[in-house]
Amino acid sequence: MKYDYYMNPFAEWIGWYPKSYSREERVLVNKLDFLILVFACLSTWACNLDVNAIYNAYVSGMSDDLNLYGNRLSYLNAMYWVGTIIFQVPSNMAITVVPAEYFIPACELMWGMFTLGTAFVKDYKTLMIVRFFVGVTSTPCWIGNVHIINTWYRKQELGKRNAVYYCTYPLGSMFSGYLQNACLTLDGKGGLQGWRWLFIICTIITIPISFIGIFFFPNVPDQCKSRWLTPREKELARTRLLDEGFAPSQGLSWNIFKRVFKAWPTWVFFVLANLFWQTPYASATPYLLWLGDSTTPVYSVSLVNNLSTISYAISIVSAMFFAFYSDWRGNRWDSMLMAAVLVLICNAILLVWNVSNGAKFFAFIALGFCNGPINLVIAWIAETLAYDLEVRSIALAFVNMGYCILALVLPLSAWQTEDAPRFYAGYIWSVAISVLELVMIPIPMYLEYRDKKLGIHQVGEDYVLSKNVAAGVVATELELGSGAESIAASEDKKEENYVSVAQV
């Protein structure tokens, strides 16, 4: 008997998709993985590479060449986040109207050009302006891709796909360190310093990826016109989401913000997610600056760039472990709880500070491990807001806007560059929010349980009936109909049933 890739026992064993899936659904999921995750991961990897290049450039000669003394690195970081904050919610509102396959790649082209401009700046003021526009144009990359990923998959698929997507962040940061080391060998070529070549090469990597998005990336299921999916596959994608409790698009309306701010996940996850995202903060820039500080063992620039990648590497392992575990468990909270306990221990070690370098290494690397479950917050938000696609999109942007605000404010207050490598205020802040994070985790657990018990935003009989009618009509039309007319008729019937679903 010929081997069937789509009935792969290994994929079943690791839980990439359940054993109960038909061959047709497995083919669809594999297509979605290719069409969505390839571009989303490459796009975000390039974005993180471009954004984090400035930190590797800073310790590789940029600080001296552009006179970035004092807190100027923190101010450059702040300008990037100002641009991102401004465009956060408008970006995800736009993506519900403008086709994602054009909107996100177009923004990627623009941020690629601003990255190229970074290579040729001559002074600090010009660099500040360029960083602002890098922030504006790169905003749709992460938040837009998150929205698309979380509109195509079932709940038991979301953890793993969000984890795969998350891994592009540490990979981008790791590659930035390796790439900077390679660029040091180009120092002086063409009259340019090695750190300038880093931004040129980043641009060369970024631009082609945008064209992959134009040709392959799909829009949300209800507005998908992808040439790579058959009409039957598009319909299966919609009906399986209905079966999972994910309601179809209702479209933007004047009451959208009322719906967003009335939903408890918007507020609860705004707090919990941002606590969770900030507690391992020291595993990134503070860790890099500690490695480069003269009071630590003297490391070469090359070794500093390489050692800085360890925390990112371990976060990749952590992300995949917790993703498979949480999908298998069917919840997100226990993975987050384990990470929250460990992050409190690590931040307490760094607050004490007067410990061995080995203990500090452990704390920094373990904080990198605690970065792994970050993606589970996104999956949890998507699941609790399954009943309203537009609310889910804007709530994700609103929650992420909180992260951007903290990323803007904290380096200018708790994590000032001039306080490196000790960051006493930063570690006091980290320990405090680590404790608060542990207190917050039971709140969404209780509210989710309460909604299920009361039947709020749950699948009802009318919902199931309308879903089954839609699926039956489409299957019959596609199997017995004649070409485009039957497909068009099924689409009309489907839209009628979607209206009834949205009203439930």
C-alpha positions in Angstrom: 0.0 0.0 0.0 1.4 3.4 -1.0 2.4 5.7 1.9 0.0 8.5 2.5 1.7 11.6 3.9 -1.5 13.1 5.1 -2.3 10.1 7.3 1.2 10.4 8.9 1.3 8.5 12.2 4.1 10.7 13.5 2.0 13.8 13.1 -0.8 12.1 15.0 1.6 11.0 17.7 3.0 14.5 18.4 -0.5 16.0 18.2 0.0 18.2 15.1 -3.6 17.2 14.3 -5.9 14.8 16.0 -6.4 11.2 14.7 -10.1 11.9 14.2 -9.3 14.3 11.2 -10.3 13.0 7.8 -7.8 13.0 5.0 -9.6 16.0 3.5 -9.2 18.1 6.7 -5.6 17.0 7.1 -4.9 18.2 3.5 -6.5 21.5 4.4 -4.5 22.0 7.6 -1.3 21.3 5.8 -2.1 23.8 3.1 -3.0 26.4 5.7 0.3 25.8 7.5 2.2 26.4 4.3 0.1 29.4 3.1 -0.1 31.2 6.5 2.8 30.2 8.7 5.6 30.4 6.0 5.0 34.0 5.2 4.0 35.0 8.8 7.1 33.5 10.3 9.5 34.8 7.6 7.9 38.3 7.9 8.1 38.4 11.7 11.6 36.9 11.6 12.7 39.7 9.3 11.0 42.3 11.3 12.6 41.2 14.6 16.0 41.0 12.7 15.6 44.6 11.5 14.3 46.0 14.8 16.9 44.3 17.0 19.8 45.0 14.7 20.2 48.4 16.4 21.2 46.7 19.7 23.8 44.6 18.1 25.0 47.6 16.1 25.1 49.6 19.3 27.7 47.3 20.9 29.6 46.9 17.6 30.6 50.5 16.9 27.4 52.5 16.3 27.5 54.1 19.8 30.9 55.7 19.1 30.2 56.6 15.5 26.9 58.4 16.2 27.8 59.6 19.7 25.0 57.6 21.4 26.0 58.5 25.0 23.9 58.3 28.1 20.3 57.2 27.6 20.2 57.8 23.8 19.8 54.1 23.1 16.7 54.2 25.3 15.4 57.2 23.5 15.8 55.5 20.1 13.9 52.5 21.5 11.2 54.9 22.7 10.8 56.5 19.2 10.3 53.1 17.7 7.5 52.2 20.2 5.8 55.6 19.8 5.3 54.8 16.1 4.1 51.3 16.9 1.6 52.5 19.6 0.1 55.1 17.3 -0.6 52.6 14.5 -1.6 49.6 16.7 -5.4 49.7 16.7 -5.8 51.5 13.3 -3.7 48.7 11.8 -5.9 45.9 13.0 -9.1 47.8 12.1 -7.7 48.3 8.6 -6.9 44.6 8.2 -10.6 43.8 8.7 -11.3 45.9 5.6 -8.2 45.9 3.4 -7.1 42.5 2.0 -4.4 41.2 4.4 -2.4 39.7 1.5 -1.7 43.2 0.2 -1.7 45.3 3.4 0.9 43.4 5.4 3.4 42.9 2.5 3.1 46.6 1.5 4.0 47.7 5.1 6.9 45.2 5.0 8.3 46.9 1.9 8.1 50.3 3.6 9.8 49.2 6.8 12.5 47.5 4.7 13.3 50.8 3.0 13.5 52.6 6.4 15.8 49.9 7.6 18.0 50.6 4.6 17.9 54.3 5.5 19.4 53.4 9.0 22.6 52.3 7.3 23.2 55.8 6.0 22.2 58.0 8.9 24.9 60.5 9.9 23.6 61.7 13.2 21.4 60.9 16.2 18.5 63.2 15.2 18.1 61.6 11.8 18.3 58.1 13.4 15.4 59.1 15.8 13.2 60.0 12.8 14.0 56.8 11.0 13.3 54.7 14.1 9.8 56.3 14.4 8.9 55.2 10.9 10.3 51.8 11.3 7.9 51.5 14.2 4.9 52.7 12.2 5.4 50.5 9.2 6.4 47.3 11.1 3.2 47.4 13.3 1.0 45.3 11.0 3.6 42.6 10.8 3.1 41.1 14.3 -0.4 42.1 15.2 -1.8 41.6 11.7 -0.2 38.1 11.3 -1.5 37.2 14.8 -5.0 38.1 13.7 -4.8 36.0 10.6 -3.3 33.0 12.3 -6.0 33.0 15.0 -8.8 33.1 12.5 -8.0 29.9 10.6 -7.3 27.2 13.2 -9.3 25.1 15.7 -8.6 25.6 19.4 -6.6 22.4 19.7 -4.4 23.6 16.8 -3.8 27.2 18.0 -1.2 26.6 20.7 1.3 24.9 18.4 0.8 27.3 15.5 1.2 30.3 17.8 4.3 28.7 19.2 5.8 28.1 15.7 5.0 31.8 14.9 6.5 33.0 18.2 9.8 31.2 17.6 10.5 33.6 14.7 11.1 36.3 17.3 14.1 34.7 19.2 15.3 33.3 15.8 15.4 36.8 14.5 17.2 38.1 17.5 19.7 35.2 17.4 20.4 35.6 13.7 21.0 39.3 14.3 23.9 38.5 16.6 25.4 36.0 14.1 24.8 38.4 11.2 26.5 41.3 13.1 29.6 39.1 13.6 29.7 38.4 9.9 29.2 42.1 9.1 32.3 42.9 11.2 34.4 41.3 8.5 32.9 43.9 6.1 34.1 46.8 8.1 35.6 49.4 5.8 34.2 47.8 2.6 32.7 50.5 0.4 33.7 53.1 3.0 31.1 51.8 5.4 31.5 50.5 9.0 30.5 46.9 9.7 27.4 47.9 11.7 26.1 49.8 8.6 26.4 46.7 6.5 24.2 44.9 9.0 21.2 47.2 8.1 22.0 46.8 4.4 21.9 43.1 4.5 18.8 43.1 6.7 17.0 45.1 3.9 18.2 42.6 1.3 16.6 39.8 3.3 13.4 41.8 4.1 12.2 42.9 0.6 11.8 39.5 -1.1 9.8 38.2 1.8 7.0 40.8 1.1 6.5 39.3 -2.4 5.9 35.8 -0.8 3.0 37.4 1.1 1.5 38.9 -2.0 1.5 35.6 -3.8 0.6 33.1 -1.0 -0.8 34.8 2.1 -4.6 34.4 2.5 -7.1 36.8 4.0 -9.5 35.7 6.8 -11.7 32.7 5.9 -14.9 34.7 5.2 -13.0 37.0 2.7 -10.5 34.4 1.3 -9.9 34.5 -2.4 -6.7 32.5 -2.4 -6.0 30.7 -5.7 -4.3 27.9 -3.7 -7.5 26.7 -2.0 -10.4 25.0 -3.8 -14.0 26.2 -3.2 -14.6 23.0 -1.2 -11.5 23.7 1.0 -12.6 27.3 1.6 -16.0 26.0 2.7 -14.5 23.3 4.9 -12.3 26.0 6.5 -15.4 28.0 7.4 -17.6 25.2 8.6 -14.9 23.6 10.8 -14.5 26.9 12.6 -18.2 27.2 13.1 -18.1 23.7 14.6 -15.4 24.9 17.0 -17.5 27.9 18.1 -15.7 30.6 16.1 -18.3 32.9 14.7 -17.8 34.4 11.2 -17.2 38.1 10.5 -19.9 40.6 11.4 -18.1 43.4 9.7 -17.1 46.7 11.2 -19.9 48.8 12.7 -20.3 51.9 14.9 -20.7 49.7 18.0 -17.4 47.9 17.6 -15.7 49.7 20.4 -18.6 49.2 22.7 -18.4 45.5 22.0 -14.6 45.5 22.6 -14.7 47.3 25.9 -17.7 45.4 27.2 -15.9 42.1 26.7 -14.1 41.0 29.9 -11.1 39.4 28.0 -10.1 42.8 26.7 -9.5 44.1 30.2 -8.4 41.0 32.0 -5.9 40.0 29.4 -4.7 43.6 29.0 -3.4 43.3 32.5 -2.4 39.6 32.6 -0.7 39.5 29.2 1.3 42.6 29.8 2.5 41.4 33.2 3.4 38.1 31.6 5.2 39.7 28.7 7.3 42.1 30.9 8.4 39.8 33.7 11.2 38.1 31.6 12.4 41.5 30.3 15.9 41.0 31.7 16.6 38.1 29.3 17.0 40.6 26.4 18.8 44.0 26.5 19.8 43.8 30.2 21.4 40.4 29.6 23.3 41.8 26.5 24.5 44.8 28.4 25.6 42.7 31.3 27.7 40.6 29.0 29.3 43.7 27.4 30.0 45.4 30.8 33.6 45.7 31.8 33.0 44.4 35.3 32.0 41.0 34.1 34.6 38.6 32.7 36.1 40.3 29.6 34.5 39.0 26.5 35.2 40.0 22.9 32.5 41.7 20.8 32.1 38.5 18.9 31.6 36.4 22.0 29.2 38.9 23.5 27.0 38.7 20.3 27.1 34.9 20.4 26.4 34.5 24.1 23.5 36.9 23.8 21.7 34.3 21.7 21.5 31.6 24.3 18.4 33.0 26.1 16.7 33.2 22.7 17.6 29.6 21.8 16.2 28.2 25.0 12.9 30.2 24.6 12.4 28.3 21.3 12.6 25.0 23.1 10.3 26.3 25.8 7.7 27.7 23.3 7.3 24.3 21.5 7.2 22.3 24.8 4.5 24.4 26.4 2.5 24.6 23.1 2.2 20.9 22.7 1.6 20.4 26.4 -1.1 23.1 26.6 -2.9 21.7 23.5 -2.7 18.2 25.0 -4.0 19.5 28.3 -6.7 21.6 26.7 -6.0 24.7 28.7 -3.4 27.5 28.9 -3.3 28.4 32.6 -1.1 25.6 34.1 1.8 26.3 31.6 1.6 30.0 32.4 1.6 29.2 36.1 4.8 27.1 35.9 6.5 29.9 34.0 5.3 32.5 36.5 6.8 30.7 39.5 10.2 30.3 37.7 10.3 33.9 36.5 9.7 35.1 40.1 12.7 33.0 41.3 15.0 34.4 38.5 14.0 38.0 39.1 14.6 37.6 42.8 18.2 36.3 42.1 18.9 39.3 39.9 17.5 41.7 42.4 19.9 40.3 45.0 22.7 40.6 42.4 25.6 39.9 44.8 25.7 36.3 43.6 28.1 34.4 41.4 28.3 34.9 37.7 27.1 31.4 37.3 23.9 32.2 39.2 23.4 35.3 37.1 23.8 33.2 33.9 21.2 30.8 35.2 18.8 33.6 36.0 19.2 35.3 32.6 18.9 32.0 30.6 16.0 30.7 32.7 14.1 34.0 32.0 14.6 33.2 28.4 12.9 29.8 29.0 10.0 31.7 30.6 9.5 33.6 27.4 8.3 30.4 25.8 4.7 30.4 27.0 4.2 34.0 25.9 2.3 32.8 22.8 -0.2 30.9 25.0 -1.7 34.3 26.1 -2.6 35.0 22.4 -4.3 31.6 22.0 -6.2 32.1 25.3 -7.5 35.5 24.1 -8.5 34.1 20.7 -10.4 31.2 22.4 -12.3 33.4 24.9 -13.3 35.9 22.1 -14.2 33.2 19.5 -17.8 34.6 19.3 -16.8 37.9 17.7 -14.0 38.1 15.0 -13.8 41.9 14.9 -13.7 42.2 18.7 -11.0 39.6 18.8 -8.9 41.5 16.2 -9.2 44.9 18.0 -8.8 43.4 21.5 -5.5 41.7 20.4 -4.3 45.1 19.1 -5.5 46.8 22.3 -3.7 44.3 24.5 -0.5 44.5 22.5 -0.7 48.3 22.6 -0.2 47.9 26.4 3.0 46.0 25.7 4.2 48.7 23.4 3.5 51.4 26.0 5.4 49.5 28.6 8.2 48.9 26.1 8.3 52.7 25.6 8.1 53.8 29.3 10.1 51.1 31.2 13.5 51.6 29.4 13.2 55.3 30.2 12.4 54.6 33.9 13.1 51.2 35.4 15.6 50.1 32.8 17.7 53.1 31.9 20.8 52.3 29.9 23.0 54.3 32.3 22.1 52.0 35.1 23.6 49.0 33.3 24.4 46.3 34.3 22.9 46.5 37.8 19.4 47.9 36.9 18.3 47.9 40.6 15.0 49.7 39.9 14.3 47.3 37.0 14.6 44.2 39.1 12.5 45.7 41.9 9.8 46.3 39.2 10.2 42.8 37.8 9.8 41.1 41.2 6.7 43.1 42.0 4.9 42.3 38.8 6.0 38.7 39.0 4.1 38.4 42.3 1.1 40.3 40.7 1.2 37.9 37.7 0.7 34.9 40.0 -2.3 36.6 41.7 -3.9 37.4 38.3 -3.8 34.0 36.6 -6.9 32.6 38.4 -9.1 35.5 37.3 -9.6 34.6 33.6 -9.9 30.9 34.7 -12.8 31.8 36.9 -14.5 34.1 34.3 -14.1 31.5 31.6 -15.7 28.9 33.8 -18.5 31.2 34.8 -19.3 32.0 31.1 -19.5 28.3 30.3 -21.7 27.5 33.3 -24.1 30.3 32.4 -24.0 29.6 28.7 -22.7 33.1 27.8 -21.2 33.3 24.3 -21.4 29.5 24.0 -22.6 27.4 21.0 -26.4 26.9 21.2 -28.9 24.8 19.3 -29.7 27.5 16.8 -26.0 27.9 16.1 -25.4 24.2 15.5 -28.5 24.0 13.3 -27.4 26.9 11.1 -23.9 25.5 10.9 -25.2 22.1 9.9 -27.6 23.6 7.3 -24.7 25.6 5.8 -22.4 22.6 5.7 -25.1 20.4 4.1 -26.2 22.9 1.5 -22.6 23.5 0.4 -21.7 19.8 0.3 -24.7 19.1 -1.9 -24.2 22.0 -4.2 -20.5 21.3 -4.7 -21.0 17.6 -5.4 -24.1 17.8 -7.6 -24.1 21.4 -8.8 -22.9 22.6 -12.2 -19.8 24.8 -12.0 -19.9 28.4 -11.0 -23.7 28.7 -10.6 -23.9 26.1 -7.9 -20.9 27.6 -6.1 -22.5 31.0 -6.2 -25.8 29.7 -4.9 -24.0 27.9 -2.0 -22.2 31.1 -1.2 -25.5 33.0 -1.0 -27.0 30.4 1.2 -24.0 30.4 3.4 -24.1 34.1 3.9 -27.8 33.8 5.0 -26.9 31.3 7.6 -23.9 33.3 8.7 -26.2 36.2 9.5 -28.3 33.9 11.6 -25.2 32.7 13.4 -24.0 36.2 14.1 -27.3 37.0 15.8 -27.1 34.1 18.2 
